[in-house]
Amino acid sequence: MNINQLKEIFKQGMPDFVDFNNSGKKYHSEEYEYKKALSKWFHELFDDWFDRGPNSLSITDFKSCMNQLLNKKIPDINEIQNLTGWRDNKILLDQVLKDEEHSKKFMVLLHAMLVEGKKGTNVSGSLGDLLRWLIEVSCPYNLTKAFPSLFLFLWNPENHFFIKPQKLDQFLQYIGEQPLGTGKYLTTEEYARVLGIMNEIRTGIIDWHPRDMIDIHSFFWVVYSSWDMDVKKAIDDQSPMQKIMPNHFETSIYMEEVEATSKPPINLIYYGPPGTGKTYTLQKKLREEYTSMKTGEKYYDFVTFHQSYGYEEFVEGLRPVLATETISGQVRYEIRSGTFRKLCERARNRPNQKFAMVIDEINRGNISKIFGELITLIELDKRDPMNHESTPVEVRLPYSGELFSVPANVDIIGTMNTADRSLALIDTALRRRFEFVPLMPDSRDSDDAPLKGVSVTVGDQVINIPQLLGQMNRRIEALYDRDHTIGHAYFMSLIHVPDGLERFNELARIFRNRIMPLLEEYFFDDWQKISLVLADNQKASHGDPFACFVTANPDQEGDLSTLFGNDHELDVFATKKRFSLQDEAFDNPNAYIGIYRDN
């Protein structure tokens, strides 16, 4: 840590500053005055309660005082405190202090911490008790850092420091210190470490005569804000900050996160026939945009929709739990968060990082049943920007009764197999809220095409795979539609097999086990159309009787006599024409070449 460079950056943000006794109008009005007034307001609200004991206030009065502190205007300056945000305040008041039992426990633990905090900096006992309880009641990670430190800071600003989690972590990274880390609860050891760092800074700027930790907190905030205005410049080789940031690894992670959230949220669906690379494209996107290049951490969750998938698995619902503590082993039910809500909670604790909810086969689920009221919340203009500058749309969840919104740093990416259901049949609400990106079979003969140059050589015969696939798909589109064409991924395994007999055997396996069953499914046992797709009707003219995959019974009338006798009175033209697969064709190169050969 180069304290002189930190001081230089501070002076850039406060140009009229001399020292803390002659701080200038800008510093006094923007940083010191309102924090001092907030500390005074805290004492006015809680001094009597502190002196008389933790149970001297009713629950209603205690929560009223807490609400005034956090959400009402500070009398001396007529402003609302902005150290903590309105959303965090709401979580504390409505969820942590949700009933009389929780509020009583919080009052006792807070009172004990303030008693210890008034004596000095060692609050490991009472702070530890409060933190353990907050973890028990599922308090969000960042709030275990913000609120205990806020109350200590306001109660004894001479010795304690307020932690603004995300901002402090970035500041610690800037000066080469280990951040507290997102997704982690505060510990007494980490709080003591923060106090140690801030007291080092206090010693380093002693010539500026800091009066209390309010000055130290303001120093941190002004330096952070000056850096934050141009964070990329901060890591430039010529920047003074480069010399005070030895921890390049942590800084690069932060920059990676900042860059990720510079883009607006997306709702995106990749759609197309089977085998067109939807999953491959999605996996590539997840690796590049939602996986840390430095740590390998994955910032996404993956689910597959199906007919039985519902709101309870995706958002929240009741889950049976075997109560092992009872003799009878009765089943009780608990409210559990679903996959999407868990991801949103994780994203909210890390606002600088993009997260993704990945939904495979999104069209196979009942969208209204799964999303419920979230179908409104996922709209991009309804998201929570998490900057307290605009109000997101919130709904009260039906099971937990808690307010919920979708963070702006959560993308929703789905895949859709159009062979299962046409795009035209997709829920209108889903179509309006998502961008649809088509991924169609690629049989181009260009350098960036997946099957470029792929062929199968058998003796002096060469089977051109892109031409074969392209001609089959043109026929399928004419007989059915483009949503049921065949994807190039069906043939990608050929690339990894040596050319010659081994690759030809792989091609035969693909046709026998994958292409033919797919065509049978598409055309519902209409073998005449399958024959047309494979050009079997054109191959006869080339004099190779074993090149046709599908053959018709040439003696339809004789076949009827064999089956039903001579006196069957059936019209040969009215009965179903019988087709069969010719197994020899799969081992005949002409059967494949004949699919695309000019006739």
Beta strands, then each sheet from edge to edge (+ up, - down):
strand 1: 73-74
strand 2: 79-80
strand 3: 267-272
strand 4: 300-304
strand 5: 316-322
strand 6: 331-337
strand 7: 355-360
strand 8: 395-396
strand 9: 403-404
strand 10: 410-417
strand 11: 435-438
strand 12: 455-458
strand 13: 461-464
strand 14: 550-552
strand 15: 579-581
sheet 1: 1+ 2-
sheet 2: 4+ 7+ 10+ 3+ 11+
sheet 3: 5+ 6-
sheet 4: 8+ 9-
sheet 5: 12+ 13-
sheet 6: 14+ 15-
end
